[in-house]
Amino acid sequence: MVAGFFSPLSSLGSPGIDELRWAVPVRAGDVLTATAIVLENRRSASKPDRGIIRTAITTRNQDGATVLTLTAINLILANPSSTGY
């Protein structure tokens, strides 16, 4: 997920995560699948060269059981010539 979700050229790190829940234990040999849904994207008010993205992440095991949910907050380099990202 780290390698394929955000570009290493535009990712500026993360100030943290919210609402982390471990619902089911993860065991050696489990096959995990993660999905991410962007909840919000906005330009930073204090640093307009950056965007803030909030993402809901759900991870499931091979049986389809949800093992982890969290809301990630990421900082992204924003395009200075547009209002989008």
Backbone as ProteinMPNN parsed JSONL, in Angstrom:
{"seq_chain_A": "MVAGFFSPLSSLGSPGIDELRWAVPVRAGDVLTATAIVLENRRSASKPDRGIIRTAITTRNQDGATVLTLTAINLILANPSSTGY", "coords_chain_A": {"N_chain_A": [[0.827, -1.193, 0.0], [1.947, 1.225, 0.769], [3.871, 1.607, -1.227], [2.303, 1.843, -3.532], [0.22, 3.684, -3.234], [0.529, 6.553, -2.679], [2.483, 8.886, -4.504], [6.019, 8.874, -4.302], [7.196, 11.253, -4.961], [5.385, 13.267, -4.426], [4.339, 12.856, -1.904], [4.29, 14.038, 1.382], [4.497, 12.978, 3.846], [2.889, 12.077, 6.98], [0.754, 13.432, 9.441], [-0.401, 11.77, 11.23], [-2.772, 9.22, 12.379], [-6.286, 8.533, 12.696], [-8.918, 7.097, 14.66], [-8.179, 4.325, 14.872], [-8.722, 0.902, 14.761], [-8.393, -2.364, 15.852], [-9.92, -5.132, 14.949], [-9.987, -7.928, 14.727], [-7.688, -10.516, 15.553], [-4.569, -10.792, 13.78], [-2.893, -13.361, 12.188], [0.115, -15.303, 11.638], [0.639, -16.168, 8.291], [-1.847, -15.344, 7.417], [-3.707, -13.883, 4.753], [-3.865, -10.685, 3.686], [-5.981, -8.02, 2.618], [-6.273, -4.717, 1.573], [-8.37, -1.838, 1.394], [-8.909, 1.481, 0.248], [-10.573, 4.524, 0.718], [-11.026, 7.763, -0.325], [-11.903, 10.285, 1.792], [-11.85, 13.026, 2.136], [-10.39, 15.848, 0.57], [-8.339, 18.634, 0.667], [-6.903, 21.899, 0.365], [-4.191, 23.029, 2.326], [-4.712, 25.527, 4.737], [-2.791, 27.026, 6.072], [-0.413, 26.395, 4.787], [-0.341, 26.704, 1.658], [0.897, 25.318, -0.415], [0.527, 22.704, 0.005], [-1.562, 19.805, 0.192], [-4.198, 18.271, 2.065], [-5.182, 15.061, 2.768], [-7.719, 12.904, 3.736], [-8.28, 9.564, 4.428], [-10.21, 6.627, 4.465], [-9.37, 3.5, 5.592], [-9.642, 0.059, 5.213], [-8.886, -3.172, 6.256], [-8.946, -6.551, 5.398], [-9.045, -10.08, 6.17], [-8.247, -13.332, 4.73], [-10.649, -14.669, 5.017], [-12.527, -12.758, 4.747], [-13.09, -11.291, 6.964], [-13.105, -8.246, 8.731], [-10.165, -6.891, 9.836], [-8.832, -4.606, 10.537], [-9.443, -1.135, 10.846], [-9.053, 2.262, 9.952], [-8.527, 5.834, 9.898], [-6.622, 7.589, 7.777], [-4.38, 10.354, 7.61], [-2.876, 12.356, 5.309], [-0.241, 14.353, 3.961], [0.194, 16.111, 1.003], [2.023, 17.251, -1.788], [0.84, 20.084, -3.389], [-0.525, 21.211, -6.518], [0.56, 24.235, -7.605], [-0.64, 25.812, -9.561], [-3.32, 25.334, -9.785], [-6.627, 24.733, -8.401], [-7.211, 22.215, -7.754], [-5.989, 18.858, -7.09]], "CA_chain_A": [[0.0, 0.0, 0.0], [2.834, 2.382, 0.827], [4.533, 1.778, -2.519], [1.404, 2.098, -4.633], [-0.893, 4.594, -2.953], [0.958, 7.93, -2.916], [3.749, 9.041, -5.207], [7.111, 9.343, -3.441], [7.548, 12.613, -5.356], [4.435, 14.247, -3.908], [3.979, 12.582, -0.512], [5.047, 14.817, 2.363], [4.382, 12.319, 5.136], [1.585, 12.025, 7.637], [0.751, 13.897, 10.824], [-0.927, 10.73, 12.1], [-3.986, 8.511, 11.999], [-7.409, 8.643, 13.625], [-9.909, 6.032, 14.711], [-7.57, 3.018, 14.626], [-9.418, -0.212, 15.429], [-8.0, -3.737, 15.544], [-11.163, -5.858, 15.212], [-9.725, -9.364, 14.787], [-6.236, -10.759, 15.516], [-3.932, -11.221, 12.536], [-2.002, -14.487, 12.466], [1.095, -15.643, 10.606], [0.032, -16.896, 7.19], [-3.059, -14.678, 6.926], [-3.594, -13.086, 3.527], [-4.583, -9.442, 3.968], [-6.33, -7.148, 1.502], [-6.659, -3.392, 2.068], [-9.043, -0.906, 0.489], [-8.822, 2.869, 0.707], [-11.56, 5.439, 0.146], [-10.719, 9.145, 0.024], [-13.035, 10.94, 2.45], [-11.751, 14.491, 2.015], [-9.136, 16.444, 0.124], [-8.41, 20.095, 0.728], [-5.622, 22.598, 0.428], [-3.862, 23.523, 3.66], [-4.907, 26.976, 4.888], [-1.552, 27.659, 6.546], [0.661, 26.128, 3.818], [-1.111, 26.43, 0.438], [1.608, 24.437, -1.346], [0.247, 21.341, 0.442], [-2.933, 19.342, 0.323], [-4.45, 17.331, 3.159], [-6.089, 14.019, 2.313], [-8.195, 11.962, 4.751], [-8.627, 8.329, 3.754], [-10.684, 5.504, 5.281], [-8.696, 2.273, 5.181], [-10.167, -1.171, 5.796], [-8.091, -4.353, 5.921], [-9.667, -7.805, 5.648], [-8.248, -11.297, 6.014], [-8.661, -14.25, 3.662], [-12.028, -15.086, 5.253], [-13.391, -11.595, 4.574], [-13.302, -10.615, 8.243], [-12.395, -6.982, 8.891], [-9.184, -6.991, 10.916], [-8.315, -3.279, 10.877], [-9.986, 0.061, 10.209], [-8.422, 3.498, 10.413], [-8.597, 7.003, 9.034], [-5.269, 8.121, 7.575], [-4.255, 11.758, 7.223], [-1.627, 12.495, 4.574], [0.11, 15.641, 3.363], [0.586, 15.915, -0.393], [2.43, 18.451, -2.513], [-0.274, 20.549, -4.218], [-0.204, 21.899, -7.748], [0.364, 25.651, -7.324], [-1.357, 26.526, -10.62], [-4.725, 24.943, -9.861], [-7.291, 24.573, -7.113], [-7.338, 20.773, -7.541], [-4.768, 18.151, -6.661]], "C_chain_A": [[0.87, 1.256, 0.0], [3.449, 2.644, -0.542], [3.575, 2.21, -3.623], [0.335, 3.148, -4.423], [-0.55, 6.049, -3.246], [2.308, 7.944, -3.615], [4.836, 9.498, -4.236], [7.564, 10.765, -3.788], [6.63, 13.653, -4.735], [4.055, 14.027, -2.446], [4.899, 13.339, 0.435], [4.912, 14.225, 3.765], [2.975, 12.406, 5.701], [1.695, 12.573, 9.049], [0.151, 12.864, 11.777], [-2.144, 10.047, 11.529], [-5.034, 8.715, 13.079], [-8.193, 7.341, 13.597], [-9.353, 4.659, 14.364], [-8.279, 1.956, 15.44], [-8.852, -1.535, 14.928], [-9.192, -4.606, 15.925], [-10.947, -7.354, 15.444], [-8.213, -9.56, 14.782], [-5.77, -11.206, 14.131], [-2.888, -12.264, 12.908], [-1.005, -14.68, 11.32], [0.413, -16.491, 9.543], [-1.27, -16.297, 6.68], [-2.741, -13.914, 5.645], [-4.48, -11.868, 3.731], [-4.801, -8.636, 2.695], [-6.819, -5.822, 2.077], [-7.371, -2.609, 0.974], [-8.963, 0.484, 1.108], [-9.853, 3.707, -0.033], [-11.219, 6.847, 0.612], [-11.989, 9.796, 0.57], [-13.05, 12.441, 2.208], [-10.396, 14.84, 1.417], [-9.319, 17.953, 0.108], [-7.001, 20.662, 0.764], [-5.403, 23.095, 1.853], [-4.045, 25.035, 3.709], [-3.613, 27.672, 5.276], [-0.383, 27.468, 5.583], [0.012, 25.726, 2.494], [-0.383, 25.598, -0.613], [1.363, 22.964, -1.024], [-1.243, 21.052, 0.467], [-3.015, 18.364, 1.485], [-5.498, 16.346, 2.667], [-6.424, 13.111, 3.487], [-8.738, 10.742, 4.026], [-9.093, 7.287, 4.758], [-10.054, 4.235, 4.734], [-9.298, 1.103, 5.949], [-9.298, -2.321, 5.324], [-8.871, -5.592, 6.331], [-8.72, -8.994, 5.481], [-8.838, -12.179, 4.917], [-10.088, -14.765, 3.824], [-13.027, -13.943, 5.076], [-13.679, -10.849, 5.859], [-12.489, -9.32, 8.283], [-11.456, -7.095, 10.084], [-8.699, -5.629, 11.391], [-9.113, -2.223, 10.148], [-9.248, 1.259, 10.784], [-8.711, 4.617, 9.438], [-7.202, 7.601, 8.97], [-5.349, 9.585, 7.167], [-2.887, 11.904, 6.558], [-1.473, 13.902, 4.025], [0.69, 15.373, 1.984], [0.986, 17.263, -0.987], [1.313, 18.842, -3.469], [0.25, 21.256, -5.459], [-0.461, 23.389, -7.533], [-0.47, 26.395, -8.37], [-2.824, 26.139, -10.718], [-5.316, 24.885, -8.452], [-7.491, 23.11, -6.791], [-6.028, 20.169, -7.096], [-4.255, 17.307, -7.775]], "O_chain_A": [[0.565, 2.231, -0.687], [3.537, 3.796, -0.968], [3.995, 2.883, -4.564], [-0.394, 3.473, -5.36], [-1.272, 6.712, -3.991], [3.169, 7.107, -3.343], [4.609, 10.405, -3.436], [8.243, 11.409, -2.988], [7.038, 14.797, -4.536], [3.501, 14.928, -1.815], [6.122, 13.289, 0.31], [5.185, 14.902, 4.757], [2.016, 12.754, 5.011], [2.622, 12.223, 9.78], [0.186, 13.05, 12.993], [-2.512, 10.249, 10.372], [-4.714, 9.028, 14.226], [-8.135, 6.583, 12.629], [-9.993, 3.904, 13.632], [-8.424, 2.084, 16.656], [-8.834, -1.795, 13.725], [-9.452, -4.8, 17.113], [-11.637, -7.97, 16.256], [-7.511, -8.838, 14.074], [-6.486, -11.903, 13.411], [-2.098, -12.067, 13.831], [-1.254, -14.273, 10.185], [-0.313, -17.431, 9.867], [-1.755, -16.694, 5.621], [-1.648, -13.373, 5.481], [-5.69, -11.992, 3.924], [-3.939, -8.575, 1.818], [-7.676, -5.801, 2.96], [-7.028, -2.699, -0.205], [-8.951, 0.639, 2.329], [-9.989, 3.614, -1.253], [-11.132, 7.099, 1.814], [-13.015, 9.848, -0.108], [-14.11, 13.055, 2.089], [-9.386, 14.205, 1.721], [-10.314, 18.475, -0.394], [-6.044, 19.987, 1.143], [-6.348, 23.535, 2.508], [-3.581, 25.746, 2.818], [-3.367, 28.8, 4.847], [0.539, 28.284, 5.56], [-0.167, 24.537, 2.232], [-0.991, 25.21, -1.61], [1.91, 22.079, -1.682], [-2.066, 21.929, 0.727], [-2.031, 17.716, 1.842], [-6.568, 16.741, 2.205], [-5.527, 12.603, 4.159], [-9.558, 10.867, 3.116], [-8.449, 7.082, 5.787], [-10.19, 3.929, 3.549], [-9.444, 1.15, 7.17], [-9.005, -2.438, 4.134], [-9.387, -5.683, 7.446], [-7.731, -8.923, 4.751], [-9.811, -11.806, 4.261], [-10.678, -15.249, 2.858], [-14.232, -14.137, 5.236], [-14.433, -9.876, 5.854], [-11.317, -9.309, 7.908], [-11.892, -7.36, 11.204], [-8.212, -5.499, 12.514], [-9.431, -2.381, 8.969], [-8.866, 1.268, 11.955], [-9.094, 4.377, 8.293], [-6.664, 8.061, 9.978], [-6.272, 9.999, 6.465], [-1.861, 11.611, 7.171], [-2.453, 14.557, 3.67], [1.562, 14.52, 1.816], [0.356, 18.285, -0.714], [0.88, 18.022, -4.278], [1.34, 21.828, -5.446], [-1.606, 23.774, -7.299], [-0.958, 27.493, -8.1], [-3.51, 26.573, -11.643], [-4.602, 24.976, -7.454], [-7.897, 22.775, -5.678], [-5.078, 20.879, -6.767], [-3.237, 16.633, -7.621]]}, "name": "protein", "num_of_chains": 1, "seq": "MVAGFFSPLSSLGSPGIDELRWAVPVRAGDVLTATAIVLENRRSASKPDRGIIRTAITTRNQDGATVLTLTAINLILANPSSTGY"}
